[in-house]
């Protein structure tokens, strides 16, 4: 076996396998307890049990049929309307429906209103078959009183409801949407509805808004959909353009309400604010979601922390403000939990792409994400157990107080940290070390003497995780534990960056880990049961091949896409105390796993 003099100079400082710190703090809990506490399994099961389609969508919500002979015909005729039923009154261009029943509407009102003012226990079906209504100063459709109203779009029909740009109070209610409902509203059918509201919201519902069919195009100066209790979508196709939030659902009085549920269909949003914002829980179990919020990731905030910046944005010099605007510009935001167990997502956001003030749980779905800040952010626990995640651009890729990766396929690029635990709310963590590394370590606290919280944890037990980071690859302001999975970290050699950065303990007991990055602030795993080879290798250019073998067969071959000065390798095949052959480019040497 060849071992050149050049390699000795290059790698002599890297054979540091025996240098661990004997004062390493233990993990705060056993790994199994950590996994149990951060997996979100209980909450996922409880939500899935309640949030079945049968619970969220009734048979009546999906029913689009009606009897032409029994339906009350209402013909809109420009400046007036014609109807022979005593349950309908016509006052100029205001058509008021006063009782339960099925009503078939067609025609045009130039400056008028369809109003529902029925009994509090009445259920009404309004069938739109070529309806165009504009109101210059109020809602084109105003549902004032009923138990529930079903708007059915007749197959193949084109319908339009619009406001002229201003709203005048009706004396008791601040009507501020082109469609305004004080009661439950369901929209279904196989037609199309265009809603235009340049001076207010598109659709306002003070109760539950359910959409189980139809195609909707909403353009609004404020929120596209502004709802109090819940928004539930299955089978409908929505395209929203909004000056503020695309979907805004908020209930200040009941934390169990204010939620959003997408079971199927499609949602496309271009918004000045958040794409979807909910005061309660957000769940997506199917469908197709496309969001561009706040102008997209290129309009994201400047940051003062991190590495030398990725290819998408030059972070230095950075502004002291997080954004030119205080308005939230996230793609999907939940003040409660965020549960993602299906669907296809294409998200481009100035702020976080997926954000929860509580926990984020990903059990399925296909995600393509570009974010001006975090790709996925949880103030509590971020759990990934399934799905395919591609974060093409972000400041930090995955961030939470606790991060648990038990499955799934994650590939991410981050201008700063790839995975960050305990980074705070919407901020970047400062990392830290306590000398428990084989590379000489850094002093207590983070870069520049900062101190970070040590309460966080990162636990990786399965799945595939591939990180390209221009800051720290994995930054645990607390503990790091890898028990399984396939992890690849690629980081730069510039700045205060490290492949691994943890405060208390960093252990690997299973799985495959391949890490490269900078040497200036480098750490490697502390006392671990699985063999680790940690080497300083000088400054290697991007693409320089790394090969690891046991003398008989090649165990791995990688070519990092960024320059590197540190190599950290750990595989189940590596036995502590045994020697292995490492080749870096044209240089080869034999090193002992620790």
N, C-alpha and C positions, 0 to 999 in steps of 0.2 A: 504494500500500500504506500503511495507516494504522499509525503508530507513536506512541502516546500518551505524554504526559509521565509519566503514572502508570506505564506500563510501563518507562520509563527508570529511574524510582526503584526499581521492583520487581526489574528484571533486570540493572541495570548491573553489579552485582558478579558476575554469573554468566557474562559473556562471557570465559571464562578458558581458551579453547581453546589458547592459545599458551604456557601456563605450565608445561609439563612439567618434570621434573627430569632433568638431563642425566647424573646419576650413577646412574641406574637400573641395578640388577644384572640381568644376563641370566638367563633360565631355566636351571636346572641341567642340562637336557638339551634336545635338539631335541624339538619337540612330538610328532613321530612316535615317538620313542623313549619319551617319557612315556606316550603312549597304549598302546604295546606293553607297557611294563613294568607298567602298572596295570590293563590290561583283563581280566586273568585268563583270557585265551583258551586258553592252553595247559592250565591246570588244568581248565577246563570241558570241553575236548575229551577229556582223559584220563579224567575221571570219567565222562563220557557213554559213552565206549567200553566201560568196565568195568561201569558200572551200567545195563546193559540189563535189561529185564524177564526175558529168558532167563537171565541170570546170577543175578538176585536171586530169581526165583521159578521153581521147577521145575514140570514137569508134575504131579508127585506132590503138590506143594503145592496145586494147584488141583483135584485129583481128589476128587470128593465121592461117587462111586458106590460101591456095595458089594453083595455077594450075600447076600440074606437067608438062603439055605439054608446057606451056608458060615460065616456069622457066628455067633459064640458068644453065646448069649442070657444076659444077666445081669438078673434082676429084683430090684430093691431094694424091700424090704417093711418100712419103718419101722425096727424094731429088728434086722433081719437081712436076708439076701439069699439068693437061690436061683440056683445055677448048676450045670450038670451036667458042665462041662469040668474035666479034671484040671489044666488050666493056670490055673485060678482057685481060690483058697482064700478061705473066708469064716470069719473069726474074730470072732464077735459082729457089730459094725457096721463092721468093717474088711474091705474086699474087695480082695484082692491079685491082680493080673494078672501072670503070670510068664513068658509066652512070646509070640513074634511071632504076629500074626493080626489078625482083625477082630472087634471085640466090640460088641455092640448092647446098650446100657443103657437102662433105663427104671425109673420108680418113685422112691421117697423113702427116704433114710436120715436119721433124726431127729438123731442125733449120731454121725456115722461118717466114713469116709474111703474114697475110691477111690484105691488105691495101685498104681503100676506099678513092678515090680521084676523086670525081664526081663534077658535077656542083653545085653551091651554092643554087639552087632551087630544086635539085633532092632529091627524097625520094626513099630509097632503102630498100628492105627486104632481109635479109640474113637468110636462113633456114639452121640450123646446124643439120645434121643427121649422128652422129658418126664422129665428127671432133676432131682431136687432133693436136694442133700446139704448138711447143716450139720455143722460140727465146732466144738465149743465151745472147743477148745484147740489146734488144729492146722489144717493145710490140708485143705479138703474134697477137693481133687484133688492128690495128691502123686506126682510122677514122679521116682522115685529112680534107676532104672537102665534104660537102653535106648539104642539108637542115635538113634532119633527117634520122636516120638509125634505122630499126627495126630488132632485132635479135630474130628469132623464133626458139625455141628448139623443134625439131620434137618429137612427142609422143613416149615415151619409149627410146629415144636416150640418150647415154652417150657421153658427150663432155668435152674437157679439153683444156685450154689455160694457158700457163705458160711462165715465164721468168727465165733464168738461174741464176740470182743473181746480174747482173750488167746491167747498161744502158749507152748507148753511144748516145749523141745528134745527131739528123739528120741534124744539121746545122742551123735550124731555131726554133726548138722546143725541150724543155727539156722533152723528153719522159721518164716517171718514173713509169709506171704501166704496168702490164701484159696485161690489156685492157686499151687502151688510146683513148679517143674520144674528139675532139675539137668541136663537134657538139652535138645536141640533140640525145639521145640514149634511145630507148625503148627495153626492153627484155621481152619476153612472151613465151608462149608455154607450153608443157606438158613433156618436157625432163629435163635433168640434165646437169648443167655446173659446172665444177671444175676450179677454178682460183687459180694459185699458183705464188707468187711473193716474194721470200725470201729477196730480196734486195731493195724492193720499195713498192709502193702501189699495191693493188689488181686491182681495177677498178678506173680509173680516167676519169671524165667527166667534161669538161669546160663549159657545159651548163646544161640542165635538164636531170636527169637520172630517168626513169620511169620503174618500174617492175610490170607487171600485171599477171604473171604466170611463171611457171617453178620452179625448185629447184636449189639452188646455194650454193656451198661450196667455200668460199674464205679464203685463208691463205696468210698473207702478213706480211713482216717485218715492214712496216710502217702502214698507214691507210688501212683498208679493202676497204672502198669506200671513195674516195676523190673527192668531187663534188663542183662546183662553185655556181650554181643557185638554184637547188632544188633536193631533193630525194623524190620520191613519190612511195609508195608501196601499192598494193592491189591484193591479191590472190597469190603472190609469197611466196616462202619459202627460207629464207636466213640463212645460218650458217657462221659466220665470226670469224676468229681468227686473231688478229692484234697485232703487237708490239706496235702500238700507238692507235689511235681511231678506233673503229669498223666502225662507219660512221662519216665522217667529211665533213660537208657542210658549205662553207664560201664564202661570197661575200663582199669584202671590199668597193665596190663602190656603191652598191644599197641596202639599209636596208630592202627593201621589198622582196629581194631575200635571198639566203642563208638559206632556210627553209627546214624542214623535215616533211613529212606527211605519217602516216601509217593508212590506212583505213581498211585493212584486210590482211590476210596472217599471216606469222610468221617471227620473227627476233630473232635469237639467237647469242649472242656476247660474246666472251672471249677476253678482250683487256687489254693491258698494260696501256693505257690511258683511255679516256672516252669511254663509250659504244656508245653513240650517242652525237655528239657535233655539234651545229648549231649556226651560227652568227645571224640568224633571228629567226623566230617563229618555235616552235615544236608543232605539234598537233598529237595526237593519238586518233582515234575514234573507232578502232576495232583491231582485230588481237591478236596475242600472242607474248609477248616480254619477253625474258630471257636474262639477262645481268650479267656477272661477270667482274667487272672492277678493275684493280689495285691489283688483288689477293684476292678481297673480303673484307668484313668488318673487319676481323681479322688482316688485314694488314693496318688498318686505323691509323690516326695520334694520337699522344699523346696530351692531353690538360692539361692546368694548372688551369682551373677553374672548379667549379661544386661541387658536393657532394662527397660521398665516393666511387663512382664507382659502376657500376652495376655488374651483374654476368658474363658478357662477358669479361670485361677488368678491370684490376686494374689500376686506373688513377694516383696513387701516388707511387713514385715520377714521375713527368711528364717532358718530354723534353721541352725545350724552342722553339723547331721547330715544325711546324704543321705536317711535313711529312718528310720521308727520301728522298723524291723526290719532285721537284718543278712541275712535270708534273701533270696536272689535271687528276683525276681518278674517275670521277663521272659516274653514270650509264647513266643518260640522262641529258644533259645540253643545255640550250638555252640562248644565249645572249639577245634575245628578250623574248617574252612571251612563256609560256608553258601551253598548253590547253589539258586537258585529259578528254575526254568525252566518253570513252569506252575502251575495250580491257582487256586483262589479263596480269599482270606484275609479274615477279619473278626477283627481283633485289638484287644483292649482290655487294656492292661497297666499296672501301677503303675510298672514299670521299663521298660527298652528293649523295644520290640515285637519287633524282629529284631536279634539280636546275635551277633557272632562275635569270638572272641579272635584270629582270623586274618583272612581275606578274606570279603567278602560279594559275591556275583555274582548279579545279577538279569537274566535273559534273557527272561523271560515271566511271566505270572501277572496276577491282578487283586487288588489290595490295598486294603482299607479299614482304616485304622490310627488308633487313639487311644492315646497313650502318655504316661505321667507323666514320662518322660525322653526318650530319643532314639527317633525313629521307626525308623530303620535305623542301626546302629552297627557299624563294623569297626575293630578295633585296627590292621589292616593296610590293605587297599585295598577301597573300596566302588565297585563297578562296576554301572551301570545301562545295559543295552543294549536293553531291551525291556520290555513289560508296561505295565500301567496302575496307577499308585500314587496313592492319595488318603490323605494324612496329615491327618486332621481336627483333631487336637490333639496337641501335642508340646512338649517344652522345646526340643529342637533336632531338626530334621527329618531331615537326612542328615548323618552324621558318620563320618569315617575319616581315617587318616593321609594317604591319597590318595583323592580322589573323582574318578571318571571317568564322565561321562554321555555316552554315544554314541548313545542312542536311548531309546524309551519315552515315556510321557506321565506326568509327575509334577506333582501339585498338592499343596502342603503349607502348613500353618499352624504357626508355631512361636512360643512365648513368648519365645524368645531367638533364636539364629541359625537361619536357614533351612538353609543348607549350610555345614558347618564342616569344615575340614581341619586335621589335627594338633591336635585338641582334647584329646588324652590319652585315657586309658581311662575311659570313662563320665563324662567331665567336659566342661565347656564351655571352649572356647578363649578367650583374652583378646585376640586380634587384635593389631594393631600397624600402624604406618606409619613410613616413613622420609622423609617430606616429598615423596614422588614423586606428588603429586596436584595437581589444578588448583583445589582448594578451600582451599588454605593448609595442609592436612595436619595431622597430629598429631605429637607428638614420638616419638622412638624408643620402641619397646615398645608395650604396650597401655594401656588405660585405667588411670588411677590409678598410672601408672608401672610396671605389670606388664610382664613380658617373656614372649612365647610362643615356642614352637619354630618355626623357619623352615624345617623340613625337609619340610613337607607340600606338597601340590599339589592344585589343582582344575582339571580339564580338561573342558570341555564342547565336544563336537564334533557333536552331533546331538540329536534328540528335542525334546520340549517340556517346559519347566520353569517352573512358575508358583509363586512364593513370596510368602506373606504372613507377615512376620516382625516381631516386636516387639523384637528385638535387631537384629544385623546381618543383612542379607539374604544375602550371600555373604561368608564369613569364611575367608580362606586364610592360615593361619599358615605362609607360604611363598609360592608362586607361584599366579597365576590366569591361565588361558589359555582364551579362547573362540574356537573356530575354526568353529563352526556351531551349528545348532539355533535354537530360539526360546525366549528367556529373558525372563521378566517378574518383577521384584522390586518388591514393595510393602511399605514400611516406615513406621514412625511418625516424628514429628518430636521426640518426647520422649526424654530420656535420652542416654547415650553410645552412640548407634546410628548406623549408616551403611548405605547401600545396598550399597556395596562396601568391603571391608576386607582388605588384603593386605600382606604384609611386604616382599616383594622385587620382584616384577614383576606387573603386571596388564595384559594385552594382549587386544585383540579384533581378529581378522583375518578373521572371517566370522560369519554368522548374524545374528540379530535380537536386540537387547537393549533393553528398556525398563525403566528403574529410577527409583523415587521413594523418598524417605525424608528423614531428618533432615540438617541442615546443620552441627550442632555438631562432628561428628567426621568430616566427609565426605571421601571419596576418589573419584576417578574413574580411568579407564584411563590408564596411562602410554603411552609411545610405541607407537602401533598403526597398522597399515596401513589399517584401515578407518576411515572418518570417524566422529567422535564429536562430539556437541553436549552440553555439560555446563553446566547453569544453576542458579544459586541464585535462587529465586523467592519469597522471603518465606515466610510461613506460609499455605499454601493448605488449605482445608477438604477433607474427604473428598468425592469425587465431582466435584471441579473438573476439567473436561475439558481434555486436552492434545491439540493437533492439530499435526502436522508436515506441511509440504508443500514442494514444490520450485518453487512459482509456477505450475505447470500442473496438477498433480494432488496429491491428499492421499495422503501416504505412510503415515500411521497416525493413529488416533484412539483415545485411552484415557481412562478415568475411574477413577483409583485409588480403592480402597475405604478407604484410610486417609489422614489428613492428610499433607502433604508440604511440604518446603522446598527440595528438590533434585530436579532432573530430569536424567537421563542417558539419552541416546538414541544408538543406533548401529544402522545398517542397511546391507546391501550397497549400497543405492542412494546412500548418503551418500559424497560425494567430498571428500577433504580439500582445503581452500582454497575450496570452493564455498559460497555462501550459501543459507540455507533459511529458511522462514517458520515461526515457532513461535507458537502461540496458547495462552495459559493463561487459561481462563475467557473474559472479555471483552477481554483485552489481547492485542495482537499485535505481534511484532517480528521483525526479520531478523537471523540470526546465522550465523556462519561455522563450518563443520565443521573440526575439527582432526585 
